[in-house]
Amino acid sequence: MKGAGNRPFFLSGDWPEPSKKRLIRMIEIKKSSSMRAFEQPDFRADRKSQLGFTLLELLVVLVIVGLLAGLVGPRLFSRLDTSKVQVAEAQVKMLRGAVSTLRLDLGRVPDPAFGLVWLSEPPANPQLARRWRGPYLEDALPVDPWGNPYQYAVPGADRQAFALYSLGADGQLGGEGDNADIGILPGR
């Protein structure tokens, strides 16, 4: 379809001026996009995104991680100490039950000289060995959460038959907080 004077219809002047400019721009875009298919691709723009993180970005991340560790770390460590106390209390209760069962079988509590050994090994005395129905623990005799052996003494405080306790975090008699003795304490 031809317009006035062998020119294409869209350039003939029959169309309003904005539409003509729009069509010319579309043709230019079409030509330039078809030429781009033959151009060499430029990888330099993508190269920067492949290099990794900048030093500044790494420093910002390290500062954020340090702040989080500084805020959350102390709370977690205080709970760790609390959980060790709870583990010691649970182990003392378990050992107390085992010693009480041993006491029912033998008719007496173990001698302080033997300590808690009778929970896993029979006594050397043949009379006591016949009544021994152990082992009274499924596993080996545990140590307290701080790596110290549990203490055993006869008699216990408040007319208890025996004392069974952990020395706490400091490993010494007495103390407060995490250093306090845990369990059935000896008579004083």
VENDALIN-V506016 format. One record per pair of residues at least 12 apart in sequence whose ideal C-beta (glycine too) atoms are under 6 Angstrom apart, sorted by the first residue. I is the first residue (numbers start at 1). J is the second residue. If there is no record, write none. Layout:
BEGIN
I/J
I/J
END
This chain:
BEGIN
10/23
81/178
84/145
87/145
88/144
88/145
88/166
88/182
89/182
91/142
92/164
92/183
95/164
96/164
98/119
98/136
98/137
101/136
102/136
105/131
105/133
106/128
106/131
109/154
109/161
109/162
112/153
112/154
115/152
116/141
116/152
119/136
119/137
120/135
120/137
144/166
146/169
148/167
148/171
150/166
151/165
152/164
153/186
155/187
156/184
157/185
157/187
160/184
163/184
163/185
163/186
164/183
164/184
165/181
165/183
165/185
166/182
166/183
167/181
168/180
168/181
END
